[in-house]
């Protein structure tokens, strides 16, 4: 191991061991100090680091698209649209929330113009979420449904077994049940049955598997088997 990777290894292993130990001794009070407070402090540190990492990622994304526009690289018109939407939404959000907070704290007198500007900023932000982001997400969800059907058809072509047929059948049933067909009311009932009875169980199973995977990965990092923070 390189000497430059020793410090990241010690920090990662030490943080993991301390967090794991505090998880099992929560509620224990030692000389008037509740060990749960230490667990909360570590979680707050982790949340802060995640927020900083997210900001760095957003800044890097912004810089990459600025570079593409300035160099007129391939796809620079799409980068221009992204930058305009990013800056416009950010400015409107800051304008609306900034004026609203300033008036609430008494830093700015409550005037009709300031109130209208704050309402305009928040209105544009909410409208962008309602009329732009929501339709885009709905379109992506519709594309996902079609892709699931195509993937199931290819799966049947390669592996002709009952699991492939069941996958395609359930996908088709769920997609058709979303269409308001008045003379087939049992489809909506079937959709409700899947969504309320079967889907929660599947989601719980997936989350349980994710939790086990996170625990296994964390233990591998703690014991030093994996160290993604260095070479």
C-alpha distance (Angstrom), angle and dihedral (degrees) to the residues before:
residue distance angle dihedral
X1 . . .
X2 3.77 . .
X3 3.81 116.0 .
X4 3.81 89.3 -125.4
X5 3.82 89.5 62.9
X6 3.81 95.6 52.4
X7 3.82 94.8 82.5
X8 3.85 94.9 49.2
X9 3.80 88.5 47.4
X10 3.81 92.3 51.9
X11 3.81 92.2 46.5
X12 3.80 93.2 48.4
X13 3.82 95.2 44.7
X14 3.80 93.1 42.7
X15 3.80 93.4 48.6
X16 3.78 91.5 47.1
X17 3.79 94.3 48.5
X18 3.81 93.5 47.0
X19 3.82 92.6 46.7
X20 3.80 91.8 47.7
X21 3.80 92.0 48.0
X22 3.80 93.7 47.7
X23 3.78 89.9 50.0
X24 3.81 91.0 62.8
X25 3.80 96.7 42.3
X26 3.78 98.6 48.0
X27 3.79 111.6 139.7
X28 3.80 92.8 28.1
X29 3.80 113.7 126.7
X30 3.82 118.0 -152.0
X31 3.83 116.4 -172.7
X32 3.78 91.5 -24.0
X33 3.80 94.5 -47.4
X34 3.78 118.5 116.4
X35 3.79 109.8 -140.7
X36 3.82 88.8 -149.7
X37 3.80 86.9 73.7
X38 3.80 89.9 62.9
X39 3.80 90.5 51.3
X40 3.81 90.2 51.0
X41 3.81 91.2 49.2
X42 3.80 91.8 53.4
X43 3.79 91.2 48.2
X44 3.81 89.8 50.7
X45 3.81 89.9 51.3
X46 3.81 90.6 49.8
X47 3.82 91.2 48.8
X48 3.80 90.9 49.7
X49 3.80 91.9 49.2
X50 3.81 90.5 49.3
X51 3.80 90.5 51.6
X52 3.81 90.9 49.5
X53 3.80 90.4 48.0
X54 3.81 90.1 50.7
X55 3.80 91.2 51.5
X56 3.80 90.6 49.0
X57 3.80 89.7 50.7
X58 3.80 91.9 50.0
X59 3.80 90.5 48.4
X60 3.79 91.1 49.5
X61 3.82 91.0 49.3
X62 3.79 90.2 50.2
X63 3.81 91.6 49.0
X64 3.81 92.7 48.6
X65 3.80 92.8 53.5
X66 3.81 92.3 44.0
X67 3.79 87.9 54.1
X68 3.81 91.4 49.1
X69 3.81 91.7 51.3
X70 3.80 93.9 45.7
X71 3.82 91.9 48.9
X72 3.84 93.6 40.5
X73 3.78 88.8 -128.5
X74 3.79 123.5 174.2
X75 3.78 110.4 -60.8
X76 3.80 95.2 15.6
X77 3.86 93.3 143.0
X78 3.80 89.2 61.2
X79 3.79 89.4 48.3
X80 3.80 88.9 52.0
X81 3.79 91.2 53.8
X82 3.79 90.4 48.8
X83 3.81 92.6 50.2
X84 3.81 93.1 47.3
X85 3.80 91.9 48.9
X86 3.81 91.6 45.0
X87 3.79 95.6 49.5
X88 3.81 94.2 40.5
X89 3.80 94.4 50.0
X90 3.80 92.1 45.0
X91 3.81 93.0 49.4
X92 3.81 92.7 47.7
X93 3.80 91.8 47.5
X94 3.80 92.7 48.8
X95 3.80 91.3 45.4
X96 3.79 94.7 50.7
X97 3.80 98.3 41.5
X98 3.80 93.8 37.1
X99 3.79 94.4 54.0
X100 3.80 91.6 42.1
X101 3.81 92.2 51.5
X102 3.80 93.1 44.0
X103 3.80 91.9 52.8
X104 3.80 91.6 45.4
X105 3.82 91.4 52.0
X106 3.78 93.2 45.9
X107 3.80 93.4 -115.6
X108 3.80 91.1 119.5
X109 3.80 127.1 36.0
X110 3.77 115.2 -113.4
X111 3.78 103.7 -110.7
X112 3.81 130.6 162.0
X113 3.82 91.2 -113.5
X114 3.82 93.8 52.0
X115 3.79 91.3 45.5
X116 3.79 91.6 49.9
X117 3.81 92.4 47.7
X118 3.80 91.4 49.8
X119 3.79 90.6 48.5
X120 3.81 90.1 47.2
X121 3.79 93.2 51.8
X122 3.80 94.1 47.2
X123 3.81 90.7 42.1
X124 3.80 93.3 54.1
X125 3.81 90.9 46.3
X126 3.80 92.6 50.4
X127 3.80 91.5 43.8
X128 3.80 91.2 52.5
X129 3.79 89.7 52.7
X130 3.80 93.9 44.5
X131 3.79 101.0 40.9
X132 3.82 102.0 28.4
X133 3.78 113.0 24.8
X134 3.81 96.8 36.3
X135 3.85 95.0 51.7
X136 3.81 90.3 45.5
X137 3.81 91.3 51.9
X138 3.81 90.3 46.2
X139 3.81 90.1 51.4
X140 3.79 91.3 49.7
X141 3.80 89.7 49.8
X142 3.81 90.0 51.7
X143 3.81 90.0 49.8
X144 3.79 89.1 49.7
X145 3.80 90.6 55.7
X146 3.80 91.3 52.3
X147 3.80 91.4 46.2
X148 3.80 89.6 52.1
X149 3.80 90.1 55.3
X150 3.82 92.2 48.1
X151 3.80 91.0 47.1
X152 3.80 90.0 50.0
X153 3.82 91.2 49.9
X154 3.81 90.8 51.8
X155 3.78 89.4 46.3
X156 3.80 91.1 54.5
X157 3.79 89.7 48.3
X158 3.82 91.1 55.4
X159 3.80 101.4 30.9
X160 3.78 114.3 28.0
X161 3.78 101.4 -167.0
X162 3.78 136.4 123.0
X163 3.83 94.3 -97.2
X164 3.81 91.8 60.3
X165 3.79 92.0 48.1
X166 3.80 90.5 47.5
X167 3.82 91.0 51.0
X168 3.80 93.1 52.0
X169 3.81 93.0 42.3
X170 3.79 94.1 51.8
X171 3.81 91.6 45.5
X172 3.81 92.0 51.0
X173 3.79 91.8 45.9
X174 3.80 92.6 51.8
X175 3.79 93.2 46.7
X176 3.81 93.9 47.5
X177 3.81 91.7 45.3
X178 3.80 89.6 60.5
X179 3.82 90.1 63.2
X180 3.83 111.9 89.1
X181 3.80 99.3 -119.9
X182 3.80 107.2 168.2
X183 3.80 97.5 -165.2
X184 3.84 92.8 53.0
X185 3.81 103.5 55.9
X186 3.79 92.8 156.4
X187 3.80 89.6 71.9
X188 3.79 92.7 65.7
X189 3.80 89.1 46.0
X190 3.78 89.6 52.5
X191 3.79 90.7 49.3
X192 3.80 91.0 51.6
X193 3.81 89.7 49.0
X194 3.79 92.2 52.7
X195 3.80 94.6 43.8
X196 3.81 96.5 44.9
X197 3.79 102.1 34.3
X198 3.79 112.5 22.9
X199 3.81 104.1 25.3
X200 3.84 95.9 57.6
X201 3.80 90.2 52.6
X202 3.79 91.6 49.9
X203 3.81 91.4 47.6
X204 3.80 91.0 49.9
X205 3.78 89.9 51.2
X206 3.80 91.8 50.2
X207 3.80 92.0 47.9
X208 3.79 90.0 48.0
X209 3.80 90.0 52.6
X210 3.81 91.0 47.4
X211 3.81 90.0 50.7
X212 3.81 91.6 51.1
X213 3.80 90.3 47.9
X214 3.81 91.8 50.3
X215 3.81 90.7 49.1
X216 3.81 92.0 49.2
X217 3.81 92.1 47.4
X218 3.81 91.4 47.3
X219 3.79 91.8 50.7
X220 3.80 91.2 49.7
X221 3.81 89.8 52.4
X222 3.82 92.0 46.1
X223 3.81 93.9 53.0
X224 3.81 90.7 44.2
X225 3.81 98.3 -113.8
X226 3.81 91.6 121.5
X227 3.80 123.1 30.5
X228 3.83 109.0 174.2
X229 3.81 89.7 170.2
X230 3.81 93.2 74.3
X231 3.80 145.7 14.1
